[in-house]
Amino acid sequence: MKLCRQACQALDAETLITAYEESGVATGPRTPSRSANFKQIAEYIAKTFDAEKLRQGVEGCLTEAKRIVDATISEEEVHRAFERPKNRARLDRGDVAAVYAMFLLFSARKKFVSISRTAAHSFSHKLKEGGVIPRVIDHKRFAASKRLLEAHGLITLEAKGRKGVMAARYSVKRPEVA
């Protein structure tokens, strides 16, 4: 389900089993029973996965995040928080809202959220392809956005991650309380 959510579509059994094997979680070679299991999983996901519902959820979180970010963080603060490298576009409140929307979406069913910069990059790439956001959030924009969100109390660091091993865990202030 996680892979399908990231891809914003139901995936076939071959794609799922390949991703499983590439993740390093697989404990042995591909067997007919493993292939059959992944075929059943793919069939179930194809019946139950609703890409439009996921898209509406993302767009709903993004709309709410834009409202909160516009009310909380000024454009000047955003520009000050991001050292602009040469030949790069600036960070804007839309980027910060997209990162906050990711935290809102991923925290819908969990108390704490960990989003690595690579996960944020790939998820924002899918959102850009779907026309939900105008550009991909790179790792520098992601880090600057997290710092701004944390400075304004929209996310709170709960546990620091170890570099290269895990992402830091954050609790997310939901819009109802914001």
Secondary structure, DSSP 8 states (H G I E B T S, - for coil): -HHHHHHTS---HHHHHHHHHHTT---S---HHHHHHHHHHHHHHHHH--HHHHHHHHHHHHHHHHHHHHHHS-HHHHHHHS---TT-----HHHHHHHHHHHHHHTSS-SEEE--HHHHHHHHHHHHHTTSSSS---HHHHHHHHHHHHHTTSEEEEE---TTT---EEEE--TTT-
